[in-house]
């Protein structure tokens, strides 16, 4: 998987006026997204609340990242349908 080639499992997404690679991964029957910020990686997935409403969350879940994950998730939804 190479994010720079924009394969079906990778793309580039924008966040705060910069562009970052994003990879779609499948692990243990779950779809994860890896956003690469330089040497740091953020892993995210789309989950369902108890009322069946979908939401984006980081792995591990971190309430401090809620707004960032939501914004990135919206872009991921556009790229990976």
Secondary structure, 3 states (H helix, E strand, C coil): CCHHHCCCCEEEEEECCEEEEEEEEEECCEEEEEEEECCEEEEEEEEECCCCCEEEEEECCCHHHHHHHHHHHHHHHHHCC
